[in-house]
Amino acid sequence: MARTRTARDWDRRGQYSAGLAELALHHTGWLGDWRQERPGDPDLALVAAELEIDRAWEIRTAARARHVSREQFQAFYAVLRDAEPVLRTAADLNPGDPVPWRILIAHAMGLGASREVFDEYLARGREADPHHMGLHTRAVQYLAQKWYGSHEEMFGFAESAAAAAPEGSPLRGMPLHAVTEYALEHEAGIGQGPVAWSRIEGLVEAGLELSAAYEPGDRRAAGFRNHLALALIRSGREAEALEVFRLIGTDARTFPWAYLGDPREIFLLMRQGVRAHVARRTPYFGGSVPASAIGGPSGAAATAEAATLPAAMAAALVGAPLRDVREAILITGTTMRLVPAPGGGTFVEIAPSADPPGGRKSLRGTLLGEGGLPRLAGTFSRGEKWPVLVAAKEGADYTLHLYRDGRLVATHAWWADPAEMPTQEEAAERATALGEAYGMTDHRPLTTALRGTGDPRRHLDEAFAALGLPLLPAGFGHRPSPWPRCRVHSWLSGGPSSARSRSHSPPRVTVPPAESCPHSTTSNDACSGNAASVGGGLVPWDHARGSGYGCSRHRGLTGARRTGASRRSFGQHGGSACPGAGGSATLPVVVAMLPNPAEAKRTCQGIRQARQVFLLN
């Protein structure tokens, strides 16, 4: 730390102080010794300032506001208010250091300080170093629409900072940080959005040119290269993303990957995914090899053989209502089907992608494949209090994975081979971990189920029953979707494209027939767990009217975003005219079937609290 101060290596100094503060959050003894030995040390003051911000967020947690108690918020604000003298001390002890001002901007974000306060902190930090990367990164976050700015202001700031940066400065990659912040709110890709896609593409192209100016593995470029890799993946440019991963080497950074889950795991997953995607599309020795050349079947025979291969299937039971789950999984950028489960939970499975022809491929198809639900559960459960229990089948074997707050808590497998059986101690340990998540006190029935052999599918049901959970449908493990015939009653729908009346041709949306559902008690009755998909295609306003979905009070289409323009376009629901007619909006990846008309009505009325959506009932 002292060397970074004397060498004025502010970027490295900011990284060191953040790492030491994270360490001190749960291991404070060494910091206390440091304080006793050198109480006026500016390096100590900087780490202490970082630590105060970390302590505040440790109390608040990264959960959504609705999951944070009033007491947590009160303690969060109290810690931040008490931290200001510590932060000011760090700035006073080393006036030429921009890092304390970066920390003060984070402090202002947490307290909701005025723009004047932000402007002062930014100006003071720029006085110390006009091109400090950490300072400008935090400023971009402050100016994001989800905090205290707007998309236009955020991109304008990032672009002007990059333009003013000297040759060779990594600050020239700052617009890529803005692309990441934007992508968190909007599924960047095809179609139109609050920021023109051509502008996003231009920033990505500029990022590629900037990256080419640095050597492979150059740590100065690692920060923006990590953001560039994610931007290329979201743009469907996997081959270029793979090359950027090669240039990054082992210098993975916390951001942007921490936005999607555990940063190390997500980085490795993304890198592995694009590598596999590119490999599948790379001709073997410069040309495709016919199946006959290696003795395999071809044509219809190959198709028939592929159909007989065992498929990986997975379904999850989330301990939260559909309304909460559909918001949590937006971050995955993946098409999913949601089904309300008895007891207030939600079944989740990866649904077939509904990407429009010629459009950007979904992250599901690119990165995760059919066996990716356990990994996705680790992503969308992060910051949530509810458990996610994933059941998966591969071949004749079945597995269970329990996730909570992004962590894999327990896992178990039932093998088709009867000789494969856990010991009593192993089964009891797993039963205890699973049971604690669901408040189970007697673990013996679950232990017995986990030690079952000979019929993995039956033992899976026994485990769910022992946990007091609703069973998966009988079709799980035997057909691609265990909920193929649930009647569609109400839809909350959206997708990664722009829906514009009379000017957009989306993929056709087919409503499943009102057949008897496995969950129904009578034929043609609406399924007690009406299926839902998150991901899926779009229906433009006029297409919906022309397809028999005409707007009539709470039937038809509605949508709203948090901007005034969107509210004007999609405004109040009522009458027979579709409220979205003539308007357009970029919609995130959301489709859901709601359980009944009353739920659809409530959703329609509360739509302003949701993201960009439209409703079909």
N, C-alpha and C positions, 0 to 999 in steps of 0.2 A: 504494500500500500504506500509506504513512504517513497519508494522509487517511482511509482506512478505520479506522485505529487511533484517531486523534484523534476521529473522528465516531462511533466505536463502531458502525460498520456491519458487524457481524460476518458476516452472510450474504454480503455482497459480498466481504468480506475472505477468507472461505473459498474463494470461487470464484476470486479472483485468485491466492491462494497455490497452489491446485491447478493452475491454468493455467501459472503460472511454473515450478512443479516439473516439469511435463510437458515444457516447453520445455528446461529445464536437463538433462533426462535424457540428451539426445544433443548438447546444445550448452552445455558447461559453462564456457566461457571468461568470459562476462560475470558468472557467479556468483562465480568466483574473484576477479575485479576488485572486485566488491562486497564480498567478504569482506576483502580487503586494505584497502580504503578505510574501511569501517565495521564492524569485527569484532564489536562489541557491539550491532548494530542488531537490535531485536526482529523487524522485518519480514524481515530476512535469516534469522534463526533459524527463523522459521516456514516459509519456503520450503525451507530446508535440511531441516527435519523432514519435510515432505511428500516431498521428494526421496528420503529414506532409505526410505520405504515404497515409493515407485515403483521404486527400484532393486531392492529385494527381490523384488517381483512381476515385474520384468523378468527376473530369474534363474529364478524358478519357472515363469513363464508362466501363462496362463489355461487351459492344457490340463488335462484330467482327470488325477487323481492317478496313474492307471496309466500315463500317458504321460510322467510326470515322473521323471527318473532319481534314484537315491539321492544322487548328487553334487549335483544341483540342489537337492534338499530340504535337504541339509546346508548348502549355501551360502546358501539362502533364510533358514534359521533363524539362521545366523551373522550375516548382515547385519542382521536384525531385533534380535538381541541387542546388537550393537554400536551400534545406532541409539538405544537408550534414553537415553543421556546427551544426545544431540542433541535428542530430543523433550522431555526434562525442562528443558533450557536454554530452549527456546522457551516453555514454560509459565512458567518463573521470570522471564524478561525482561519479560513482560507479564501479570501475574497476573489482570487483569480480562478477559482474552481467552479465550473458550470454544473457539476453533478448535484450539489445541494438544491439548485434551482429546478432541476429535473424532478427531484423528490418533492419539492414544494408544489410543483404543478400536480403531481399525484395527490398531494394533500388537498389541494384546491378542488380536484375532481371529486374526492370523497365527501367533502363538506358542501359541495355545490356553491363554491365561492363565485363572486361576480366576475364578469368578463374583465373588468378593470384589474382585479387581482391577478388573473391569468396573464394579462398583457404585461403587468409589472414583472412577474416572475420570468416570463419569456424574454423580456428586454434585458433583465439583469443577467440571465444565463447567456444571452448572445453577446453581452459586453465581455463576459469572461472568455467565451469561445463562440464566434458567430457560426461555426459549422459543426458544433458538437452533435453527434448522432443521437445519443440518448435523449438529449433535450428536445430535439425535433420529433423524435418518435413519440414521446409523451405528448407533445403538442398536437400531433396528428390525431392521437386518441381523444384528446380533449375536444377537438374540433369536429369529431365524427358526429353524425346525426344522432346516434344513440346516446351521446353525452350532451354536449352543449352547443354544437354547431350544426352544420349541414353538409351534405355531400359536396356541393359546389365549393364551400369554404374550405373543406378539408383537402380536396384535390388541388384547389388553387394554392393553398399554403404549401403543400408538398411539392408541387411543380415549381413554384417560385424559389423555394429553398434549394431544390436540386439545380435550378438554373444559376443560382448565385454561388454554388459550391465550386471550389477550384478543381482543376484537372486532377484526377486521381483520388478525389475524396469519395468515400462510400456514401456520403450524403446525397450523391447524385442518384442513388437508388431509392430515395425516400418515396417517390410516387408509388412504388410497389407496396409499401406499407399501407398506403391509402387504398390500393386495390384490395388488399386483404380485409381492411376494415369495412369496405363497401360490400365485399362478398359475404361477410358475416350477416348482413342485413338483406342482401338481394342475391339470388342465384344468378351470378353473372354468366352470360353465355348468349344464346340466340335470342332474338327479339329485342325489344326496346325497354328501357328502364329510366329511372331518374337521371342516370348518367348514360350518355350514348355509348353503345357498345364499341363504336369506332374509337372513342377516346380511350376506353380500357385496352383495346387491342394496340393502340399506339403506344401506351405506356409499357405494355408487355414487350413490344418490339424494341423500345428504347432500353428496357432492362436487359434484353438479350445482347444488344450492342455493347452496353456497359459491361456485362459479364465477360464478353470476349476480350476486353482490355486488360483483364487480370489473368494471372497464371492459375492453373488448377491448384486447389488447396489453399489459395491466398486467403488468410483469415480476415483481411480487410473487406473482402467481397462476400464472405460467408453470410453475413446478416441479410443483405438484400437477395442473395442467391436462394436462400431458404424460402423467402416470400415469392420469388420468381418461379421456383419449382411448383409451389401450390397454385399459382396463377395459371401456369401452363397446363396443369392437370385439370383445373376447372374449365379450361378452354378446349379440352379434348386434344391437346397437343402432346401426347404421351412420349413420342420419340424425343422431342426437344426437352421435355421434363427429365427424361432419363439421362440425357447429356448433362443437364444442370446438376443432377444428383452426382454424376461422376466428378464434376468440377468441385462440388461441395466436399466430397470425400467423407471424412469422419467428423467434420466440423458442423454437426447439427446444432441448431440453436433452439432455445425454448420456444420462441415465437417464429412463425405463426402456429406451430403444431399444437401448442398448449390450448389454443382455442377449440381444438377438436377432441381433446382428451389428454391422456398421458403423452407428453411431447416425444419422449424416446420411442414409445410404442407406435405412435402415429407416424413418426418419421420413417421408421423401419417398414411399417405397413405400406405406406405410400411408395417408398422406393421399391419394395418387393413387387407391389402391384403393377407399377408402370413397367418394370423389367419383364414381368410375365406377359403383360399386354403386348409389348413390343416384340417379344420372342414369338408369341403366337402368330404374329403377322409378318415375321421375317422368313422369306423363302429359304428352304433348306439347300445350302450350297448354291445359291443364286437362282434356284428354280424349284417349283413344287415337285414332289416325288409322287407319282401315281401309286395308289394303294396296291395295284398288281405287282409293282416292282419289289414290294416287301412281303408279298404273299398274303396280304389282307384282302377282305372283301371290298367291293366298290359299289357305287350306285345304290340301288334299293337295298341290297344285302348289307351294305355298310350302315345305312340308316336303320335297318331292322336290328342289327347287332347293337348299335348305339342305344337304341330304345330299351334293350334288355339290361344294360349296364346299371349297377346300383347307383342311385342318385343320393347326393347329400341333401337332407331335408332338415329344417330347423323351425321351431316355433318357441316363442317366449311368453311367459306370463308375467306381466308387470303389475306390481302392487299399487296401481294408481288408476284413476278413471281416465277414460279416453281423452277427455278434454285436456288433461295435463300431459298425457303421453304424446299426443299429436304435436304439441308445442316443443316438447323436449327433443323429438327426433328430427326436427327441422335441421339441426346442426349437421346431421349425417349426410345431407344431400342425396339420400337414397330413397327409392320407391318402396313403401311398406304398406301392408294391409293391417288394419286394426279391427279387432272384434271385441266389443264389451263382454267381459266375463262375469259369471255369477259372483256375487259378493263385492262388486265394485271395482274389480281389477280390469285389465285389458290384455287380450291375447295379441301378439304381434308376430308377423312373419314378413320376410322379404317378398315383395310382389314382383311380377314380371315388369320390366321397364317399359314405359310408354313413351320413349323418346320419339319425337317426330322424325320422319324419314329425312335423312341428310342433316339432321341436327346434331348438337353436341351430345355425346354419349353420357349416360349417367355414371356417377362414381361407383354405383353398385356393379354394373357390368365391367367397368374398367378395372376396379381394384379388388372387389371382394368376392365375386362369384357366389355360388349358391351356399357355400359354407361360411359366409361371413357374419351371420347374425350374432354369434358369441362376441366377435370383435366389436360389432356395432353396439351391442348392449353395454360394453365397457365405455363407449363414447357417450351415448345418450343418457346413461344413468349418472354421469359425472355431475356433482353438485346437487343431486337429488337425494331425498331421504328414503325413497321406496326401493324395495328389492326387485331384481329382475332375474327370473329363473328361466334359463334357456334349455330346452330339450332338443337334442339333435340326433339324427339317424344318418349313419354312413355305412353303406352295405347292410349287413345284418346286425350291426352293433348300435347301441343307444348310449347317449351321454347326457349328463346334467351339468350345467354351469351356473353358479349363483354369483351375480354381480351386485355390488352396492357402492354407490358414490364412485363409479369408475373402476373399482377394484374387483378382481376375481377373488371371491371369498372361499369358494369350495367348488370342487369338480368331482365327478364320479362317472364311471363307465360300466355298462353291462355288456359283456362280450357274448357273441353267439357261441363261442367255445365254452362248454360248461366247466372246463378245467380252470378257467380264469375267474377267480373269486377273491375278493379282498379278505384280509384277516379280520377277526372280530374287532381288534383294536383299531384298524384302519377304518372299518365301517362305522364304528362308534364315534370316532373323531369327526368323520364327515357328517354323520347324522347330527352331531352337536352343533357344528357350524351352520348346517342348513336349518336346524330347528330354532336356533337363536334368532334368525331373521324373521321367523313367523310366530314367535312367542310360544313355541312348543316346549313343554316341560318333560314329558315322557318320551325319550328318544328311542325306546326299544322297538316299537313297530317300524320306525323308519330304518333302524339298523338292520332289522330282518329283511326289509325290502331291498336294501342296498347289497345284501349278501345273496340275493336270489340269483339262481342260475337256470339256464335252459329256455327261458322265455323272456328276453329283454323287454319286449313291448309291454307285457303284462306287469313286469317288475317296475317299469316306469310309472304305470298307473298306480301301483301300490305305493310308490314313494309319494306321488301327488296326494293320494288319499291320506297317507300317514301325516302329511303336513297340513291337512285340512284344506287343501286347495281344490278348485274345480279341475276335473280331468280334461285332458286334451281330447278333441273329437276322435271317434273311432278310426277315421280315415288318416290320422297322422301316421306317417311312416309308410303309407301304402299308396298315396296319390300326391301329386305336386302341391296341392293346397287342401288342407283339411276342411276348408270352408268354401267349397266351390258353388253351392247353390243357395246361399243365404239371400233372402229377398232384399233388394235395395229399397229402403224406405226414405232415407234422406241423405243427401250428399253435401259435404263441405269440400269444395274442390278447387284446385289450383295447379299450377305447374310452372316449369322453368321458362315458359315462353311469354310473349306479350299477347294478350287477348284484345283484339280491336274489332269492333263491330264492322261487318260487311267487308273486311279486308284481310281475314286470317283464315287459313284452312288447317285446322288442327287434326290430329288423329281422331278417328271415329270413336265415340264413347258408346259402348253397348251396355245397356242395363240388363243384368241377369234376369231371367224369367222368374215370376213369382211362384216358384215351385216349393214343395215341402222342404224345409230346412232341417238338418239333423238336430238343431236345437229347438225346433218348434214342436208343439204338442198337437197341433192340427194342421192339415194340409192348407197351403196358401196363407198361413198365418205369418206375420212378420217375425223374423228370427229374433229370439231373445237376445242374441248377440249379433246384431246386424253388422256385417263386415264393413271394414273401412280400408281405404288405401291412402297412403301418403306418398305422393310422387305422381305419376299418372299424367294424362293428357289434358288438353284444354277444350272447352266449348265456348266459342265466342258468343256474344250476346244474341245476335240475330240467329245464329245456328241453334241456340237453345230454344228460342221462340218457335223457329221453324220445325223443331223436332218434337213438338208436343210438350215442351217444358215451360209453356208461357207463364209469364209473371202474373200472379194473381195473389195479392197480399204476400203471403210468405212462400209462394211457389215461384220459381224462376231464379233469377240471378241477383245477387247483390255483392258488393265488395266495398272495402274501405281500407285506407291506409292512414297513417298518422299525419299526412300532409293535407293542407286545406284543399289543394287541387283535387285530390282523390275524393275527399268528402263531397266536393261539389259535383264530381262526375258520378259518384255512386250513391250519394245522399240517402234520403229516406226511402223506405220500402212502401209501396202502396200502389193501387190502381193496377191496370192490366199492362201498362207499358213497362218494359224491362228497364230498370234504373240505370243499367250500365250502357244502354244504347248510345252509340256515338262516342263513347269514352274508351280509354285504353289504360292498361296498367300492367306492369311486370309482376308476375305472381310467383311466389316461391313454391317449393315442392310440397303441396298439401292436397290431399284428397281424403275425405272421411265420410262414411255413412253414419248418420246419427240415428239413435235408436227409435225415435218416434217423432211425430209432427210437433209435439210440445217442445222437445229438445231443439228441433230445427228452428222453431220460433224464437226460443231464448237465444240461440246462437245468432240468429239474424239480428235481434235487437242489441246484442252485445258485441256485434262484429267490430266495432271501433277499437275494442281492446285487443283484437287479433291482428295478425299481419294481413298482407294483401290476400284476400280470399274471395270466392264467390260461392253462392249457395244454390243448390238444386234440391228441391223437395218434391 
